[in-house]
Amino acid sequence: MKSKFLKLTLIPFMISVTLYAKDIANEIIPTKHNKNLTIEDIAEIQPGLGTIMIEFGHRFYIIYYAAKATNWELAEYELEELIEAQEVAETTRPKYKKQLKAFEDNYLEKLEDTIEKKNFTKFKKQYNNTIKACNTCHALNGHPYIKYQLPKEPPRYLRMAL
């Protein structure tokens, strides 16, 4: 009895939700630039993993030089922002979500621990392990030609030392 009731109520509900979702995807949203976009249009223009990795690599670079200058607050901030960028990638490119989350759990959390302990020797070792993991991940995903290397100098536009 319960099963029949659930089927009779859930099936029409699921059909209406599906139809509503299709309507939403094609709903026109006006922008301030006099352009009309659908939700589907907006979904299509979300940044790809390559675009997000530019921000990722840049923040990763700053983390190193901030830690080297013992500006642990900046290193921590940049790592938090880097993880947020990665979370965008997990949402916009769900194909890579498990892999990105595993990277965070196995490498970025360990890097965060060394930042919290303010120990540059341990930080540098974990940082180098993280670089190896990045380059392995690139190769495993069909991009063996992408090999991260730390720039020789810190960015000139940011003061690393406090």
trRosetta pair geometry for C-beta under 8 A, 3 or more apart (Angstrom, degrees):
i j d omega theta_ij theta_ji phi_ij phi_ji
1 4 6.0 -57 -150 35 26 108
1 5 6.4 26 153 -18 63 108
2 5 5.6 -57 -150 37 32 113
2 6 6.2 32 154 -20 67 106
3 6 5.8 -53 -147 35 30 111
3 7 6.4 30 154 -18 64 106
4 7 5.7 -54 -148 36 31 112
4 8 6.3 28 154 -18 65 108
5 8 5.8 -59 -147 38 28 109
5 9 6.3 10 159 -5 65 111
6 9 6.2 -68 -144 46 27 98
6 10 5.4 13 167 -11 70 120
7 10 6.2 -56 -121 44 22 101
7 11 5.8 23 178 -23 61 114
8 11 6.9 -42 -127 28 15 107
8 12 7.6 5 167 -1 47 107
9 12 6.9 -68 -160 41 28 99
9 13 6.3 26 152 -19 65 118
10 13 5.4 -64 -148 41 34 115
10 14 6.0 32 159 -21 72 107
11 14 5.9 -53 -144 35 28 108
11 15 6.5 29 156 -18 62 106
12 15 5.6 -55 -147 37 34 113
12 16 6.3 31 157 -17 67 106
13 16 6.0 -60 -151 38 29 107
13 17 6.3 29 153 -19 65 107
14 17 5.6 -51 -144 36 32 113
14 18 6.3 35 155 -20 64 106
15 18 5.8 -56 -150 36 30 112
15 19 6.4 26 155 -15 65 107
16 19 5.7 -54 -145 39 33 110
16 20 6.1 35 155 -21 66 108
17 20 5.7 -56 -146 38 29 112
17 21 6.3 33 154 -23 64 105
18 21 5.7 -52 -147 32 29 112
18 22 6.7 29 153 -18 62 103
19 22 5.8 -53 -152 34 33 111
19 23 6.6 35 149 -20 64 104
20 23 5.5 -53 -152 35 35 114
20 24 6.4 36 150 -22 67 103
21 24 5.6 -51 -148 33 33 113
21 25 6.5 38 153 -24 64 103
22 25 5.8 -50 -150 30 33 114
22 26 6.9 10 158 0 63 109
23 26 6.4 -76 -156 48 30 96
23 27 6.5 52 147 -53 67 95
24 27 5.4 -33 -149 -4 36 121
24 39 6.0 7 143 9 79 151
25 38 6.5 43 153 161 52 114
25 39 5.1 -102 -131 67 42 111
25 40 4.8 58 178 -49 91 101
26 38 5.3 -32 -141 -142 34 137
26 39 7.7 -57 -25 32 17 89
26 40 6.7 6 -80 -1 52 123
27 38 6.4 129 63 -140 40 77
27 39 6.3 39 50 -14 89 102
28 36 4.6 -4 -168 -179 110 117
28 37 7.3 131 -153 68 58 25
28 38 6.2 -48 -92 -82 47 71
29 36 6.9 146 66 -159 38 63
29 37 5.3 -33 62 71 93 78
29 38 7.0 131 9 -114 88 21
29 39 7.0 86 -15 -60 127 64
29 42 7.4 2 46 -38 140 130
30 34 7.8 -18 -165 -126 95 31
30 35 7.8 145 -155 80 53 36
30 36 5.5 -33 -96 -100 59 76
31 34 7.2 -59 76 18 79 16
31 35 4.9 -7 43 61 120 82
31 36 7.3 -165 5 -86 82 26
31 37 6.2 45 -34 2 115 109
37 41 4.2 -132 -162 83 89 136
37 42 5.5 95 144 -52 131 86
38 41 4.6 109 49 -2 70 98
38 42 7.2 -134 96 -1 43 84
39 42 5.5 -52 -151 37 38 113
39 43 6.3 43 148 -24 67 103
40 43 5.6 -49 -147 33 33 114
40 44 6.5 34 153 -22 63 105
41 44 5.8 -59 -155 33 30 112
41 45 6.8 13 156 -10 65 109
42 45 6.3 -67 -151 39 31 101
42 46 7.5 56 150 -49 61 85
43 46 6.2 -30 -166 -13 38 114
46 92 4.1 -156 141 -135 133 124
47 51 3.9 -118 -166 86 106 136
47 52 5.4 125 121 -50 124 84
47 88 7.1 29 58 139 115 124
47 89 8.0 -65 98 -88 99 71
47 92 6.3 73 64 108 63 170
48 51 5.2 102 55 7 68 101
48 52 7.3 -136 102 0 37 91
48 92 7.5 -136 -103 127 27 123
48 93 6.7 76 -153 -68 54 128
49 52 5.7 -59 -147 42 35 109
49 53 6.0 41 154 -28 69 106
49 89 5.4 75 -113 -145 75 117
49 93 5.0 -30 -56 3 99 171
49 96 6.2 67 -93 9 141 160
50 53 5.6 -53 -146 31 29 114
50 54 7.3 40 152 -28 59 92
51 54 6.0 -43 -166 14 36 112
51 55 7.8 25 145 -5 60 98
52 55 5.9 -55 -164 38 45 108
52 56 6.1 50 140 -25 72 108
52 85 5.4 160 -167 169 95 97
52 86 7.4 129 156 -94 128 36
52 88 6.0 -172 -116 87 133 110
52 89 4.5 -168 93 -70 166 108
52 92 7.7 159 -43 55 138 130
53 56 4.8 -49 -139 38 41 121
53 57 6.0 43 160 -22 70 101
53 89 7.9 68 -52 -89 71 147
54 57 6.1 -53 -147 36 25 107
54 58 6.5 24 154 -17 60 110
55 58 5.7 -59 -148 38 31 111
55 59 6.2 25 159 -14 68 108
55 82 7.7 179 131 -117 85 61
55 85 4.8 -153 104 -135 126 154
56 59 6.2 -63 -150 40 24 104
56 60 6.1 27 153 -23 63 112
56 82 5.8 88 -136 -152 63 90
56 85 5.5 -160 -72 104 77 134
56 86 6.5 81 -104 -68 119 83
57 60 5.5 -54 -144 35 30 116
57 61 6.4 37 154 -24 63 104
57 148 6.2 -156 -125 -120 108 114
58 61 5.7 -53 -154 31 30 115
58 62 6.8 28 151 -16 63 104
59 62 5.6 -53 -150 36 37 111
59 63 6.5 48 150 -30 66 99
59 78 4.7 175 -168 -176 89 94
59 79 7.5 157 151 -79 112 29
59 81 5.6 -149 -128 91 147 105
59 82 4.1 -170 106 -76 138 97
59 85 7.0 164 9 10 147 143
60 63 5.6 -45 -154 23 32 118
60 64 7.2 35 151 -21 60 99
60 78 7.9 177 -69 146 21 116
60 82 6.2 99 -62 -120 70 146
60 130 7.8 -155 -150 125 121 129
60 134 8.0 58 -151 -74 169 155
60 148 7.5 -17 99 -166 148 146
61 64 6.2 -54 -162 26 33 110
61 65 7.1 12 154 -2 65 107
61 150 6.5 150 -122 -139 78 68
61 151 5.8 36 -147 16 128 106
61 155 7.2 92 120 -36 118 102
62 65 6.2 -67 -151 46 36 100
62 66 5.8 37 155 -23 72 111
62 74 7.2 -102 155 153 105 107
62 75 7.9 -171 125 -104 75 53
62 78 4.7 -155 93 -123 114 158
62 154 7.6 77 -122 -153 55 90
62 155 6.5 -26 -92 8 89 122
62 158 6.6 21 -131 61 113 163
63 66 5.9 -61 -145 38 25 111
63 67 6.3 22 159 -16 64 109
63 75 4.9 82 -152 -145 68 76
63 78 4.7 -153 -71 94 79 127
63 79 5.6 81 -110 -61 131 84
63 82 7.2 -33 -45 -25 131 146
63 111 7.6 31 159 164 147 131
63 115 7.8 -70 -165 -86 104 132
63 127 7.6 -178 110 -116 111 117
64 67 6.0 -63 -153 38 26 107
64 68 6.3 25 153 -20 65 109
64 127 5.8 105 -102 -157 96 151
64 150 5.8 -42 61 -134 175 128
65 68 5.3 -47 -140 36 37 116
65 69 6.3 27 159 -10 66 107
65 154 3.6 131 -161 -102 159 109
65 155 7.4 179 51 13 156 69
65 160 4.9 -91 141 -112 97 142
66 69 6.1 -65 -150 45 28 102
66 71 4.4 -88 -165 78 79 102
66 72 7.4 139 141 -87 97 18
66 74 3.9 -137 -143 96 137 110
66 75 4.0 -176 99 -61 117 76
66 78 6.4 156 8 9 151 136
66 160 5.5 -145 -96 -149 48 86
67 70 7.3 28 -175 -86 35 28
67 71 7.5 -93 -64 57 22 62
67 72 6.7 57 -113 -99 65 61
67 75 4.4 74 -60 -95 82 150
67 114 8.0 32 -143 120 144 103
67 115 6.4 -97 -99 -108 116 85
67 120 5.9 148 152 -115 95 84
67 123 5.0 -148 175 150 147 156
67 124 7.9 -177 115 -62 130 70
67 127 7.7 -166 56 -59 154 140
68 120 6.5 94 -108 -142 44 129
68 154 7.9 -147 59 -66 127 120
68 160 7.2 -7 70 165 89 143
69 154 7.6 13 -32 -70 127 160
69 160 3.7 136 -2 133 158 105
69 161 4.3 -122 -177 -74 122 66
69 162 7.8 154 137 -10 106 64
70 118 7.2 50 -145 -162 84 101
70 120 7.3 -70 -80 -56 75 122
70 161 7.4 34 54 -124 81 74
70 162 7.6 -71 97 3 84 105
71 74 4.2 12 132 23 112 118
71 75 6.5 138 96 -20 69 87
71 160 5.6 -162 11 170 137 58
71 161 6.1 -159 -49 -120 114 23
71 162 5.4 154 -104 -44 93 84
72 75 5.3 -52 -145 38 38 115
72 76 6.1 40 155 -21 69 105
72 115 5.8 145 -156 -175 90 79
72 118 5.1 -49 -81 -103 151 94
73 76 5.8 -54 -148 37 29 111
73 77 6.3 31 152 -20 63 107
73 162 7.9 71 32 -82 116 120
74 77 5.5 -52 -145 36 32 114
74 78 6.2 29 158 -16 66 107
74 158 7.8 138 -162 168 145 128
74 160 7.2 -150 76 -146 158 54
75 78 6.1 -57 -147 39 27 107
75 79 6.4 27 154 -19 62 108
75 115 5.0 -159 117 -132 120 121
75 123 8.0 -16 -177 -151 157 145
76 79 5.8 -57 -148 36 30 111
76 80 6.5 32 153 -20 64 104
76 112 7.5 78 -126 -140 77 79
76 115 5.3 155 -77 147 79 136
76 116 7.5 85 -98 -72 120 65
77 80 5.8 -56 -152 34 30 111
77 81 6.4 25 153 -14 65 107
78 81 5.7 -54 -146 40 34 111
78 82 6.1 41 151 -26 66 105
79 82 5.4 -49 -144 33 32 117
79 83 6.5 34 155 -19 64 102
79 108 6.8 154 -166 -166 103 97
79 111 6.6 -169 -125 112 136 114
79 112 5.8 164 145 -90 151 85
79 115 6.4 -140 -6 -16 154 165
80 83 5.9 -54 -152 35 30 110
80 84 6.6 33 149 -20 63 104
81 84 5.5 -50 -150 34 36 115
81 85 6.6 38 151 -20 65 101
82 85 5.7 -52 -154 33 32 112
82 86 6.5 34 147 -19 64 104
82 108 7.4 -159 104 -132 117 129
83 86 5.4 -51 -149 36 36 115
83 87 6.5 41 149 -23 65 101
83 104 6.3 88 -129 -128 98 119
83 108 6.2 137 -86 161 102 151
84 87 5.5 -50 -150 32 34 114
84 88 6.9 42 148 -22 62 96
85 88 5.6 -45 -158 26 38 115
85 89 6.9 38 145 -16 63 101
86 89 5.4 -52 -156 35 39 114
86 90 6.5 44 145 -24 68 100
86 100 5.5 173 -178 -177 103 119
86 103 7.7 -135 -152 83 144 118
86 104 6.3 156 118 -71 154 115
86 108 7.8 -123 5 -49 164 164
87 90 5.3 -43 -146 30 38 116
87 91 6.6 35 153 -16 64 102
88 91 5.9 -61 -155 39 32 108
88 92 6.0 9 158 -1 71 113
89 92 6.1 -61 -129 50 29 95
89 93 5.3 -27 -175 38 69 110
89 96 6.5 -42 150 83 104 127
89 100 6.0 172 98 -106 115 160
90 93 7.3 -61 -106 65 12 70
90 94 7.0 49 173 -105 52 52
90 96 7.1 -114 -105 91 53 81
90 97 4.4 83 -154 -120 85 81
90 100 5.2 -141 -78 78 93 142
90 101 6.6 75 -112 -53 136 90
91 94 7.2 -3 -156 -68 19 81
93 96 5.0 15 122 25 108 109
93 97 7.6 178 101 -49 62 72
94 97 4.9 -13 -154 -27 55 122
96 99 5.1 -66 -165 51 69 114
96 100 5.3 69 136 -27 93 106
96 141 7.8 17 -109 -112 115 140
97 100 5.9 -61 -143 39 25 108
97 101 6.1 22 161 -17 65 110
98 101 5.9 -58 -145 39 27 109
98 102 6.2 29 155 -20 64 108
99 102 5.8 -54 -148 35 28 112
99 103 6.5 32 151 -21 62 105
99 137 6.9 131 170 -143 118 113
99 141 7.9 113 158 -71 167 119
100 103 5.5 -52 -151 33 33 115
100 104 6.5 35 150 -20 64 102
101 104 5.5 -50 -151 34 35 114
101 105 6.3 31 153 -16 66 107
102 105 5.7 -56 -144 41 31 109
102 106 5.8 9 164 -3 68 117
103 106 6.4 -66 -134 48 22 96
103 107 5.6 -31 -176 31 63 117
103 108 6.7 58 132 -13 74 104
103 133 6.5 150 -134 145 91 127
103 137 6.6 9 -89 -79 131 153
104 107 7.2 -74 -115 55 10 76
104 108 4.6 -38 -141 40 54 127
104 109 6.5 71 154 -30 64 90
105 108 7.7 22 -13 46 16 87
105 109 5.8 1 -147 0 32 131
106 109 7.5 74 5 35 8 102
106 110 7.2 -16 159 -8 36 119
106 133 7.3 176 104 -131 112 155
107 110 6.0 -65 -152 37 25 108
107 111 6.3 25 154 -19 65 107
107 126 7.6 152 -161 179 68 90
107 129 6.8 -160 -128 114 98 95
107 130 4.5 124 -179 -111 121 86
107 133 5.1 -138 -76 53 149 162
108 111 5.4 -50 -146 35 36 115
108 112 6.3 42 151 -23 65 102
108 130 7.2 90 -73 -125 53 130
109 112 5.4 -49 -150 33 34 117
109 113 6.7 42 149 -24 63 99
110 113 5.5 -45 -152 27 36 116
110 114 7.0 33 151 -16 63 100
110 126 5.2 -154 127 -147 103 130
110 129 7.7 -36 98 83 140 135
110 130 7.9 -171 73 -66 106 104
111 114 5.9 -55 -156 35 35 108
111 115 6.6 37 147 -20 66 105
111 123 7.2 69 -153 -146 69 72
111 126 5.1 177 -92 131 64 123
111 127 6.5 88 -122 -81 110 61
111 130 5.7 14 -62 -55 129 147
112 115 5.5 -54 -150 35 35 113
112 116 6.3 36 153 -20 67 104
113 116 5.7 -54 -148 36 31 111
113 117 6.4 22 155 -12 65 109
113 126 7.9 177 62 -99 93 171
114 117 5.7 -58 -145 43 33 108
114 119 5.9 -96 -160 63 79 88
114 122 4.6 -158 -127 112 112 98
114 123 4.0 161 141 -87 127 65
114 126 5.0 -175 -16 27 148 144
114 127 8.0 -111 76 -36 152 82
115 118 7.2 27 177 -73 35 48
115 123 6.4 87 -69 -111 57 119
117 122 6.7 -6 83 66 135 142
119 122 4.3 34 106 27 117 111
119 123 6.1 163 89 -21 59 89
120 123 5.1 -55 -139 39 34 119
120 124 6.0 38 161 -26 69 102
121 124 6.1 -51 -148 30 25 108
121 125 6.8 24 152 -15 59 105
122 125 5.8 -54 -151 36 35 112
122 126 6.3 27 155 -12 67 109
123 126 6.0 -66 -151 43 28 105
123 127 5.9 34 152 -26 68 109
124 127 5.4 -49 -142 34 30 117
124 128 6.4 30 158 -17 63 104
125 128 6.0 -57 -153 36 28 108
125 129 6.6 29 149 -18 63 106
126 129 5.4 -50 -147 36 37 115
126 130 6.3 41 151 -23 66 103
127 130 5.6 -55 -153 33 30 114
127 131 6.7 35 148 -21 64 100
128 131 5.5 -44 -149 30 37 114
128 132 6.7 40 151 -19 63 100
129 132 5.7 -52 -154 34 34 113
129 133 6.5 34 148 -19 65 105
130 133 5.5 -52 -149 36 35 113
130 134 6.4 42 150 -24 65 101
131 134 5.5 -49 -150 31 33 115
131 135 6.5 26 156 -13 65 106
131 148 5.5 -134 -146 89 86 113
131 149 7.7 70 -161 -105 133 38
131 150 7.2 -69 -94 -38 144 94
132 135 6.0 -59 -149 40 30 106
132 136 6.2 32 152 -20 65 108
133 136 5.6 -54 -145 38 31 113
133 137 6.2 35 154 -22 65 106
134 137 5.8 -59 -152 35 28 112
134 138 6.5 30 151 -21 64 104
134 148 5.0 0 108 14 139 136
135 138 5.5 -45 -147 31 35 115
135 139 6.6 35 153 -17 63 103
135 146 7.6 -162 -125 106 64 68
135 147 5.1 35 -125 -131 116 70
135 148 6.0 -129 -64 27 89 83
136 139 5.8 -57 -153 38 32 110
136 140 6.2 30 152 -18 67 109
137 140 5.7 -55 -143 38 31 111
137 141 6.3 15 160 -7 65 112
138 141 6.2 -72 -150 46 25 101
138 143 4.5 -80 -177 88 83 99
138 144 6.6 134 119 -99 91 27
138 146 4.2 -130 -161 77 143 104
138 147 7.1 -156 70 -77 152 45
138 148 7.8 160 -25 -17 143 88
139 143 7.0 -101 -78 74 27 52
139 144 4.1 50 -117 -99 82 80
143 146 4.4 7 146 12 113 115
144 147 8.0 13 168 -56 51 93
151 154 7.9 135 91 -91 111 19
153 156 7.6 17 133 -56 121 83
154 158 7.1 -101 156 72 108 96
154 160 5.1 -54 -167 -47 167 135
155 158 5.0 51 84 22 109 101
